[in-house]
Amino acid sequence: MKISLIIKILGTMHFAMGSMLIGMLVFGGEMWMEQMNINLKTLKAIQGTADVVGASHIGIGLLLFFCSSINDLSSIKKVLVGELGLMACMLCVALFNTFSTYWAPELPGYNGPPPPFWFIIVLNPVLCIYGYYKGK
């Protein structure tokens, strides 16, 4: 598989993750207030932070689309290593949030990212490693 195609797939996954995150915040805010018993001020603080994270993922997706046109193999492999580092950090945060109910029982009902995010968080590093070693 060509590395440029892998980079485009990674960019699409980041774009989808950012879009899903922003969509959840725009359309699910009131539901969060009821389910988690939080006030409007706290919800707005969460939305303000998560909007920036979602927009960052959309920007990373666009950046990866532009990087897919790089023809130098060593340069494009550096992009894959950078993406792998980013996803390693995201995986650590996702695992921390998933298991935080064991050491922070005051947050009942939160189990970490939803399944579509887990799919992206796991598939992305696999594609990075595959592209680094087997990409053309």
Residue frames relative to the residue before (quaternion, step in Angstrom):
aa qw qx qy qz dx dy dz
M 1.0000 0.0000 0.0000 0.0000 0.00 0.00 0.00
K 0.4668 -0.6855 0.4822 0.2823 3.56 -0.98 0.81
I 0.5464 -0.6344 0.4405 0.3239 3.54 -1.03 0.82
S 0.6135 0.5556 -0.3671 0.4245 3.61 1.02 -0.66
L 0.6355 0.5084 -0.3291 0.4789 3.60 1.07 -0.68
I 0.6321 0.5249 -0.3296 0.4650 3.58 1.00 -0.81
I 0.6485 0.5104 -0.3158 0.4683 3.60 0.97 -0.86
K 0.6468 0.5066 -0.3248 0.4685 3.61 1.00 -0.74
I 0.6326 0.5137 -0.3302 0.4763 3.60 1.03 -0.75
L 0.6441 0.5111 -0.3199 0.4707 3.59 0.97 -0.84
G 0.6452 0.5188 -0.3135 0.4651 3.59 0.99 -0.81
T 0.6399 0.5187 -0.3185 0.4691 3.56 1.02 -0.80
M 0.6500 0.5111 -0.3237 0.4599 3.59 0.99 -0.79
H 0.6485 0.4937 -0.3279 0.4777 3.61 0.97 -0.76
F 0.6387 0.5204 -0.3259 0.4638 3.58 0.95 -0.84
A 0.6631 0.4958 -0.3058 0.4700 3.60 0.96 -0.85
M 0.6447 0.5224 -0.3287 0.4511 3.59 0.96 -0.82
G 0.6666 0.4931 -0.3008 0.4712 3.59 0.93 -0.86
S 0.6588 0.5076 -0.3076 0.4624 3.56 0.97 -0.83
M 0.6504 0.5046 -0.3190 0.4696 3.59 1.00 -0.81
L 0.6528 0.5201 -0.3194 0.4487 3.58 0.95 -0.85
I 0.6725 0.4711 -0.2985 0.4865 3.58 0.88 -0.88
G 0.6401 0.5301 -0.3245 0.4516 3.60 1.01 -0.77
M 0.6428 0.5135 -0.3264 0.4653 3.58 0.99 -0.81
L 0.6756 0.4943 -0.3025 0.4558 3.58 0.98 -0.77
V 0.6794 0.4930 -0.3012 0.4524 3.57 0.94 -0.85
F 0.8018 0.3321 -0.1531 0.4726 3.58 0.83 -0.99
G 0.7644 0.3939 -0.2120 0.4643 3.61 1.15 -0.34
G 0.3451 0.7902 -0.4633 0.2044 3.60 1.22 0.16
E 0.6909 0.4741 -0.2908 0.4619 3.57 0.83 -0.93
M 0.6123 0.5483 -0.3482 0.4507 3.56 1.09 -0.72
W 0.6349 0.5293 -0.3255 0.4591 3.60 1.03 -0.79
M 0.6270 0.5482 -0.3433 0.4341 3.57 0.98 -0.82
E 0.6978 0.4699 -0.2724 0.4669 3.58 0.96 -0.87
Q 0.7162 0.4711 -0.2686 0.4393 3.58 0.82 -0.99
M 0.7819 0.3306 -0.1731 0.4993 3.60 0.87 -0.88
N 0.3664 -0.7660 0.4638 0.2527 3.57 1.31 0.04
I 0.3933 0.6896 -0.5056 0.3379 3.56 0.74 1.14
N 0.4816 -0.6711 0.4774 0.2996 3.56 -1.16 0.51
L 0.7125 -0.4777 0.3181 0.4038 3.55 -1.33 0.28
K 0.6333 0.5443 -0.3373 0.4347 3.60 0.99 -0.77
T 0.6562 0.4945 -0.3009 0.4841 3.59 0.98 -0.84
L 0.6412 0.5255 -0.3243 0.4556 3.58 0.97 -0.84
K 0.6587 0.5050 -0.3130 0.4616 3.60 0.93 -0.82
A 0.6285 0.5189 -0.3368 0.4714 3.60 1.06 -0.69
I 0.6458 0.5046 -0.3138 0.4794 3.58 1.00 -0.83
Q 0.6707 0.5037 -0.3034 0.4522 3.57 0.88 -0.91
G 0.6488 0.5279 -0.3248 0.4415 3.58 0.96 -0.81
T 0.6755 0.4720 -0.2910 0.4860 3.58 1.00 -0.77
A 0.7058 0.4705 -0.2761 0.4519 3.57 0.82 -0.96
D 0.5717 0.5680 -0.3848 0.4500 3.62 1.13 -0.49
V 0.6509 0.5059 -0.3122 0.4722 3.57 0.98 -0.83
V 0.6477 0.5075 -0.3170 0.4717 3.59 0.97 -0.82
G 0.6574 0.5053 -0.3076 0.4667 3.60 0.95 -0.85
A 0.6602 0.4902 -0.3040 0.4811 3.57 0.96 -0.83
S 0.6122 0.5407 -0.3472 0.4607 3.59 1.09 -0.66
H 0.6545 0.5006 -0.3181 0.4690 3.58 0.97 -0.78
I 0.6232 0.5141 -0.3443 0.4783 3.58 1.01 -0.70
G 0.6591 0.5043 -0.3030 0.4685 3.59 0.98 -0.83
I 0.6335 0.5103 -0.3309 0.4784 3.60 1.01 -0.76
G 0.6272 0.5353 -0.3334 0.4571 3.58 1.01 -0.76
L 0.6677 0.4819 -0.3000 0.4815 3.58 0.93 -0.86
L 0.6250 0.5354 -0.3342 0.4594 3.59 1.03 -0.79
L 0.6651 0.4914 -0.3079 0.4706 3.59 0.95 -0.82
F 0.5953 0.5463 -0.3678 0.4602 3.61 1.06 -0.63
F 0.6770 0.4757 -0.2912 0.4801 3.58 0.94 -0.87
C 0.6545 0.5131 -0.3100 0.4607 3.61 1.05 -0.73
S 0.5706 0.6136 -0.3902 0.3816 3.61 1.13 -0.43
S 0.6399 0.5238 -0.3344 0.4521 3.60 1.20 -0.28
I 0.4517 0.6685 -0.4661 0.3632 3.63 1.25 0.05
N 0.2710 -0.7991 0.5203 0.1317 3.58 -0.79 1.01
D 0.5903 0.5786 -0.3666 0.4271 3.60 1.18 -0.44
L 0.4357 -0.7414 0.4502 0.2404 3.58 -0.57 1.19
S 0.6713 0.4928 -0.3192 0.4523 3.62 0.91 -0.79
S 0.6441 0.5167 -0.3244 0.4614 3.60 1.05 -0.69
I 0.6777 0.4821 -0.3005 0.4669 3.58 0.91 -0.86
K 0.6105 0.5280 -0.3554 0.4713 3.60 1.14 -0.54
K 0.6068 0.5349 -0.3557 0.4681 3.60 1.11 -0.58
V 0.6080 0.5331 -0.3464 0.4756 3.58 1.09 -0.67
L 0.6549 0.5079 -0.3121 0.4645 3.60 0.98 -0.82
V 0.6404 0.5078 -0.3299 0.4725 3.61 1.01 -0.75
G 0.6402 0.5148 -0.3211 0.4712 3.60 1.02 -0.76
E 0.6451 0.5063 -0.3080 0.4823 3.56 1.01 -0.82
L 0.6357 0.5268 -0.3229 0.4628 3.57 1.03 -0.77
G 0.6380 0.5166 -0.3201 0.4729 3.59 1.04 -0.74
L 0.6393 0.5212 -0.3159 0.4689 3.56 1.00 -0.85
M 0.7038 0.4615 -0.2739 0.4655 3.57 0.86 -0.92
A 0.5812 0.5534 -0.3812 0.4589 3.62 1.14 -0.49
C 0.6431 0.5054 -0.3173 0.4800 3.58 1.01 -0.78
M 0.6616 0.5010 -0.3080 0.4652 3.58 0.93 -0.85
L 0.6393 0.5212 -0.3279 0.4606 3.58 1.01 -0.75
C 0.6309 0.5260 -0.3295 0.4655 3.59 1.01 -0.77
V 0.6672 0.4873 -0.3003 0.4767 3.59 0.92 -0.87
A 0.6517 0.5108 -0.3224 0.4588 3.60 0.94 -0.83
L 0.6605 0.4905 -0.3096 0.4768 3.59 0.96 -0.80
F 0.6254 0.5311 -0.3357 0.4626 3.58 1.00 -0.79
N 0.6951 0.4687 -0.2814 0.4668 3.58 0.86 -0.93
T 0.6245 0.5427 -0.3415 0.4459 3.58 1.06 -0.66
F 0.7835 0.3251 -0.1651 0.5032 3.56 0.90 -0.91
S 0.4284 0.7263 -0.4549 0.2866 3.61 1.23 0.09
T 0.5549 0.6065 -0.4076 0.3976 3.61 1.15 -0.35
Y 0.6045 0.5592 -0.3653 0.4341 3.59 1.17 -0.37
W 0.7892 0.2556 -0.1608 0.5347 3.61 1.00 -0.69
A 0.7353 0.2694 -0.2261 0.5794 3.59 1.27 0.11
P 0.0527 -0.8558 0.5138 0.0286 3.61 0.46 1.14
E 0.5339 0.6301 -0.4216 0.3744 3.63 1.19 -0.12
L 0.6753 0.4353 -0.2933 0.5181 3.60 1.28 -0.05
P 0.0062 0.8385 -0.5448 0.0035 3.62 0.48 1.07
G 0.7987 0.3524 -0.2395 0.4249 3.52 -1.17 0.61
Y 0.6452 0.4907 -0.3512 0.4686 3.64 1.16 -0.02
N 0.0778 -0.8308 0.5511 -0.0025 3.57 -0.65 1.11
G 0.6882 -0.4473 0.3085 0.4808 3.63 1.08 0.35
P 0.7861 -0.3357 0.2257 0.4673 3.56 -1.26 -0.29
P 0.5415 -0.6057 0.4625 0.3550 3.59 -1.17 0.49
P 0.7261 -0.4797 0.2786 0.4064 3.63 -1.20 0.42
P 0.6417 0.5095 -0.3785 0.4306 3.69 0.82 -0.65
F 0.6370 0.5152 -0.3283 0.4701 3.60 1.07 -0.69
W 0.6256 0.5279 -0.3410 0.4623 3.60 1.01 -0.76
F 0.6153 0.5515 -0.3411 0.4482 3.58 1.00 -0.83
I 0.6917 0.4641 -0.2734 0.4811 3.57 0.89 -0.93
I 0.6645 0.5198 -0.3109 0.4378 3.59 0.92 -0.91
V 0.7044 0.4339 -0.2682 0.4936 3.62 1.07 -0.63
L 0.6899 0.4943 -0.2901 0.4423 3.61 0.88 -0.91
N 0.6120 0.5928 -0.3483 0.3908 3.58 1.01 -0.80
P 0.7034 0.4338 -0.2979 0.4777 3.68 0.73 -0.87
V 0.5976 0.5564 -0.3663 0.4463 3.60 1.08 -0.67
L 0.6693 0.4825 -0.2945 0.4822 3.58 0.94 -0.86
C 0.6207 0.5410 -0.3426 0.4523 3.60 1.04 -0.73
I 0.6834 0.4758 -0.2859 0.4741 3.56 0.87 -0.93
Y 0.6354 0.5193 -0.3248 0.4703 3.59 0.98 -0.81
G 0.6838 0.4902 -0.2875 0.4577 3.58 0.86 -0.93
Y 0.6395 0.5377 -0.3297 0.4397 3.57 1.02 -0.74
Y 0.7806 0.3521 -0.1834 0.4827 3.58 0.86 -0.93
K 0.8062 0.2869 -0.1372 0.4989 3.61 0.95 -0.77
G 0.5119 0.6830 -0.4101 0.3215 3.60 1.21 -0.27
K 0.2934 -0.7506 0.5725 0.1506 3.52 -1.21 0.64
